[in-house]
């Protein structure tokens, strides 16, 4: 099994950047995902691989409708559209 395929980089809106840039306090799964997303930002673009994108989708679809999940939904939808997923 090879490395997950990189998806097309997504140009972040101001709101998306602020969502990702917020402090990740704690050690839970959401905080781990947030740290991974923060490490994937280069200037104003987010470049994730398929594995990370699938984690983002799971948070949106499976973990209720909390604030983070709700705000993450738009980002997931944008990345999916740009990559025909």
N, C-alpha and C positions, 0 to 999 in steps of 0.2 A: 504494500500500500504506500503510495507516494504522498508528497506534501499536498495539503489542500490547495485548490486553485485560488489564486488571488482574483478578487472581483475588481471591476472598474472603480477607480477612486471616485468618491462622492464629494462634490464641493459643498461644504457645510454652510447652512444659513447661520445667521447670528444666534438664533434660538437653539439650533442643534449644537453649535459650538458651546454655548453656555450650559446645555444639558450635560455634555461630555466633560466639560472643564470643572464641574462642581467637585468639591472634595469627596473622596471615597473613604468614609470613616467606617471602620469595622472590618470584619473578615468574611462576610457572607458571600453567597454566589453573585448577588447583584453588584456588590463592591468589587469583586474580582473581575466581573465583566466590564464594569466602568473603568477600572485600571487598564484593562486590555485595550479598550477603546481609546483611552487617553494616549497610550503608547502607539496607537495606530494613526494618530493625527499628525500630519505634516503640513505646516503652514495652515491653510484653510481647507484641507482635504482629509477625508477619512478613507483609508485603504485597509479593507478587511479581507480575510480569506473566507471560503465557503463555510468552514467549521465555525468561525466566529459569527458569521451571519446567521447560521442555524441557531446558535445560542441566543442571539438577539431575538429571533423569531419566537423561540420557546418562551422567553420572558414576556413577550407581548401576548402570546396566545394562551399560556398556561398558568401564569402567576397573578391572575386577578387584574384589577383595574386601578392599581395604585398610581401615584403621581409619576413615578419613573417609567412604569410600563406604558402609561398613556402618552407621555411625551416621546417615548422611544418608538411608538407605533408609526408616526410620520416618517421617521428616519428609516425604519425597516421598509416601509412602503416605497420610499424614494429609491433606495438601493435596489430593491426588487425590480422596480420599473426600469431603472437604468441598465440592469444586467439581464433583463428578460427572464426573471426567475418566477 
